[in-house]
Amino acid sequence: MLEFKTKNNVNLNVTELDWSEARLLLQNVDAKLAAIIDSLPISDDFTMYKATYPFGVDIIKNGMLYFSTTDGNSIAYNDINMPDNLVSKISYKKSIESPVGIVLDKTAEIYLTAENKPFPLKVLSPGGILGLSSIVNRNNINFYLNPFENTVAGARNSFMLAKISDVMRHRDLKLAYKISQNRPQSFHEHFLVFKDIAKAEKTNWHCEVLFFSNAALKEINTPSWVALSDYLSAKYIASSGSYRLVEWGRFLGYIEQKRTLRFTAPVLNLAKQLFAIANGDELCFSPAINDNSLPLNLIQSAYTHGYGLKDYSHIIMEPQYINPSQENSGYYFYNYSTLPQLEFEAPGTSKKSIMNFIKDVKFVIEAYQDSLDNNVLLEQSFLSYLSKIVEFSYYHDEPDSDKNIRTIDEFFNEDARFLYNQSGDFPRSSPMLRGCVKIAYKK
């Protein structure tokens, strides 16, 4: 096990592991991958690199790999102070390939930045792999690191459901926890405060990533390493969901024409997005109940004792996948879009416009489901099966005179996760609850 220091003598949170050491870590999260590497003609000097990242620290930013340092900062792969003996082992050509690493502990989030807002793209749990697109290179296609995509340790798009933007209370939080981050102006900025709290408190929360060496990346597309290449390619295809979304989009578009569903693009796009969420292809939000994606108890405690948030429960939402096989559930919030086009197409922010929008989405979803239930050609398809088992529920913070949209009180009472560490009333005045959809599976 070899450790590294920067040229200006700062310890890096990176260690070099020989295969016997790396295998033990990899077997815990992906035993099949470990067995495949065992079967390869690897040399005695085959090494991998375990990097540790505190909560909120960048793993990839603006197309560049970062490492954390023991003094609480981070350093870019191309920084002049990076040690030569590490750079030579993990070097990659920025225009050709990205670093490939397996998450070992906690989670990392890949997100897209557009108009200075983060949009969650993927959550990588233990066993999830960074940089898979650079492996899928059968036609000698160059895969570029997207400068608008970033990867961070933990949940970048986590937020407190209650408002935490009070000027005086945030001042008290800053003084109590000796943080510098200004009060959040939007729910997208809650994470910045969470990150500051975690850093100030020197929490032991950290995400671990096991990176392949540059030598391994060069071997992956050779004939003798085809077993590894095929396995990683299959993982990439399974995780992308792109093909399913294209095919489903075509058929759902056909339903729109047959049923003459003359709705706006935002309504139709969100209806398709909800189906993708139900199938586990896209992210939604769920109440955090453990430390997998963030140091939950630490942050909740800070808002109790530092901020003085005692009137409302400290419910923190985090991006998450749901899956029919796990029978879990999640939420889509009108005021926190998971796709840029859905946010930029949104029709308005008044309560009435949001209520009407949610009603239109409900109508389109029910038209999709009715058509799928009554099409004999598709009754054996997975899309038809998904339509039968998924249940969409629609909520708003004001009563609906037509009684088509449910109340927020029902929203909280139906999900025990909202009771986790309950410390006050439910924050029913939160802007997040001004129009949301619950995606669940029928029992």
N, C-alpha and C positions, 0 to 999 in steps of 0.2 A: 504494500500500500504506500503510494507516494503522494505527498502533499505539495502544494505549490504556493509561492509567494510572488507578488508583483515586483517589478524592478525597483520600486520605491519602498520595498520591504513591508508590504501589507499582505497578510494571509488571505488566500482565496478559499472559499468554501467548495473546493474541488479536490477530489482524491483520485489517483490512478489505481485501478484494480486489475489484478490478473484474472484470467477466466475463472479460476476456482473460487475467487472471492465474489466476482460478479454473478456467477451462476447461482449462488445461494440467495442473492437478492432477487434475481430475475425469476427464479422458481416460485417465489411467493406470489407473484402477480401474473405470470404467464409461463406456466410449466411447459407448454407445447413449444413456445419460442426457445426456451432454454434447451429443450431436447433437440431442436433443429440445429442450433448452434453447436451443440455437442457432436452432431453428426457431420459437421463440416470439416474440411481439411485445414483447420486453423493451426497456426504455428505456436510455438512455446511463448512467443512474445506478444500474443494477442491480448490486447488490453481494452478496457472500457473505462469511462470516467463518470463518477458519481458527483453531481453538483447539487448543492443545497441552497434553497431560496426561501428567505423569510416571507411572511405574508405581504403581498402587494408589490414585491420586487419584480422587475421586468426580467423575463427569460428571453424573449425576442422583442425588440423595439425598432420600428422603422427599418425592418429587414436585417437587423444585426443581432447576433447572439450576445447575451450578457451573462456575466457570472457575479455572484454576490461575494462580498468581502467580510471578514470578521469584524471590521469596524463599523458595520451597519450600512455600508454603501454598496455600489455595484460598479462594474467595469465592463466596457464593451470589448468584444473579441478583438477588434482591430486597434485598441488603445496602445500607444507606444510603450506603456508600462506593463503590458502583458508579458509573462515569462515566455521566452523562446521555446523552452522544452515542452510547454503545453500547447502553444500555438502550432508547432510543427506536428503535433499528434492529432489535433482536432481541426486542422485547417480545412477550409472549404472555399470554393470559388463562388462568390456571392451571386454571380449571374447564372450559375449552373445548378447548384444544389444547396439544400438547406441542412442544418444540423438535424440528425435523427436521434431521438432519445425516447426512452420509455419512462413514464411516470411510475415511481415506486411507492410514494406515500403522499397523502392528501390529494388535492386537485390543482389543475392549472386551467385557465380559461383563455381561449383564443377569441379575440374580439376584433371587430372592424371599426375603424374611426372614420366618421363622415360628419362633416359640418361641426367638428369639435365635440361630437357625441360618440360614446362607445355603444356598439351593438354586439351582443353576444353571438358568436358563431359556433363555438364548440366548447364543451367542458370535458376535460381529460381526467378521468379517474385513474386509480392505480391499474396499470396494464395498458392505458391509452398511450398512443405513440405520436410524437411530434415529427413533422417533416416527412410524412409518408408520401407526399406527392413527388418528392425527389427520387423515390424508389421506383415509381411507376414510369419507367423510361424505356419502354419497349421499342419506340420508334425514334429514339435519339432526340426526343423533345427536351428542350431546356426549360426547366421549371424555375421560375423566378420567385424569390421571396417578395410577397406583396408588401410594399412599404406602408399600406393602409391597414394591414393586419398585424396585430401584436399579440404576444402571449405573456401572461402574468401569473405569478404564483397565487392561487386562491381565486376567489370570485370577484372579478372586476366589476360586474354588474349587480353586486349586492346592494341592498338599500333597506333602511328602516321604514316600516310602513307608516309609523307616526311621523309628524313633522318634527324636524330637529334643527330648525333654522332661526330660532329665537336669539336675538342679538346678545342679551344679557346672560342667558343660560350658556350660550356657546363660549362667551368670555370666561365664565366660571369653569367650563370644561378645559379650556386652554390653560388656565392658571393651575388647575388641579393636576393635570396630566403633563404639563410643560410641553404642549404641542404648538406648532406654528400655523397649521392649516386654518384658513379663514372659514367662517360658517358656510355651509353648503347653500348654493343658490338654486340648486335643482337636485332631484333624486339621483341623477347621474354622478353628483359630486359627493354623495355620502361615503362612498368607498375611499375617497381621499382622506377623509377624517378617520375612518376605521384604520387605514394604513398608518397614519400618524400615531394613533393610540397604540397600535401593536408595536411600532418601532420604539416609542418612548418607554413602554413597559417591558421592553426586551423579552417579549413572549417567546416561548420555545416552539411555537407553531412554525413548521417549515414544510415546504414541498421538496421532494427529492426526485431528481431525474437522472437516469443512467444513459449516457451518450455513447454512441458508437464512435470509434476512432476514424480518422480519415482513411487509413489503410483498409478498414472494413468496408467503408462506403465505396471504395474503388473496386472491391472484389464482388460486391453484391450482384452485379450484372454479368459476371463471368459464369460459364457453364457449370463449374464445380460448386457454385453457390446458388444454383437455381432454386433449391428447396427454400432457402431463406427469402429470395426475391419473390417467389410465388406466394409464400405465406404473407409477406408484408403487402403485396399487391392485393391479395384477397381481403386483408384487413382494411385497406384503403377503400376498396369498392364497397365493402359492407358498411363502412362508416360514413360514406358520402351521401347516400340516398338520392343522388342527383337523377339517376335514371328513373327511379320510381316517381319522383316529383314531376318529371317531364311527361311520362306516360299518363299519370293520374291527371295532370293538368289538361292534357288533351281531351280525356274523356269527360272531365268535369266541365270543360268548355263546351263539349258537345251537348251535355245536359242543359247548359245555359241557353244554347240556341233552341233546343227542342222545347224547352219550357218557357221560352221568351223571357228570360230573367234579365230585364233591362235595369240593371243597377250600375252604380259607379264602379270604376276600377278598384278603389280602396276596399269597398265591400266585398267584391269578388275575390280580390287578392287575399284578404284576411280569411275568408271562408276556406280557401285552399290551404292557407297557412295552418289553420286549426286542424285540418286533416293530417298534415305533415307532422304536427306536434303529437297528435294522437298515435301516430305510428312510430314515434321515437326518432324521427329524422330531424326535427327542429326543436329548439329550446323553448321552454316556458319558465314560469317561476313557481317556487314552492317555499313554504316557511322553513327556515333553517332550524334543525333540532340537534345538531352535533357540530363538531369542530372540523369536519372534513374539508370545508371550503373557506373557512375563516375562523379566527379565534373567538367563537361566539360568546362564551361566558364572559370573557374579558371585556368585549365591547359592550355587552349588555350592562355589566357592572359599572363601566365608565359612565354610561348614560344615566344610571341610577344615582351614583355618588358624586360624579363631577358635573353633569348637566342638570341633574334634578328632574329627570323625566319620571315622575311618579304617578301622574294621572292616567297614563296610557301604557298598555303592554308594550314591551320592547320586542316586537315581532320584526325579525329581519328576513327579508325575502332574498333568495338566491336563484340563479339560473340553474335549471335542472332538466334532464330528460325524463319523460315518463314512457312506460312500455306496457303493452297489453299483458305480457307474461308476468310482470311484477304487480299488476293491479294497483298501481299508485295513481296519483292524480296531480294536476298542476293548474296554473292560472295564466291567462293572457290578460294584460292590463292595457286598456286603450291609451293611457297616458305614459306607458313605458314600452314602446314598440321594440320588438326583437329583430325587425327588418327595417333598413333605412327607407325603402320605398313606402312602407305602410305609414311611417311617421310623416314623411314629406307629402304624402297624398291625403293625409287626414283632413276631414272637412271642417272641423272647428272645435272649439274648446268649451262652448256653452253647454250647460247641462241638458238642454233640450236637444241640441244637435247630436250630442253623444248618445242620448237615449234613442233617438231615431236611427242613428247609425247601428247601434247594437241590435235593434229590432230588425233592420234590413239584413244584417249578417245572420240572425236567427232564421229568417225566412229562407235565405239562400241555402243554408246548411240543411234545413228540413226538406227543401226541394231536392237537394243532392241525395239525401238518405231515402226519400220516397222513390226516386228514380232507380237507385241502386237496388232497392228491395223488390222492385217490380220488373227487373230486366233478367229474363231467363238466361241470356247469354253470359251474364256476369255473376250469376248466383253462386258459382263455385270460385270466383276470384277472391283474392285477399282483400281487395278494396271493398267488395261487398260484405265480406266477413267483418272487416274493421267497422264498417258503417253500422252493422247490427250490434256490435258490442260496445261501441263508444257512446258516451252520453255527454252532451254539451249543456251546460246550465249558464244562464245569463243574468247578470246582476247590475244594479245601479243603486246609488245612495239615496235616491228619491223614489217614492211609491209610483208605480206605473198604473195609470187609470185603466188600461186595457188588461192589466194583470198578466202580461206576457213576459215581463222581466221581474225577477225575484228581488227581495230586499237584502240588504247587506247583513242584517241580523241573521238570516238563514245561512248566509255565506260563512260566517264564523262558527255557527253552531254545528255545521255539518263536518268539520274537519278538526280532529283532535290536536293536530299539530299546532294550531293557533293557540292552544292552551299551554304550550311548552314554556316554562318559566314565566307564566302569566304574573304580571306585577301591577296590573291596573286594568282600566276599562279598555275595550277594543277601540282602536282609533278610527271610528267610523266616519270621521270628517276628513280622512286622508284623501287627497286628490286621486290617488291610485284606485280608490273604490268608486270613482265616478265613471263606471262602465268597465266591466271585466267579464271574462268567460272562464268557467271552470271546465276542464277536460278530464273526464274520469271514465271508468269502465263499469259496465253493468255487472252486478254480482250474479 
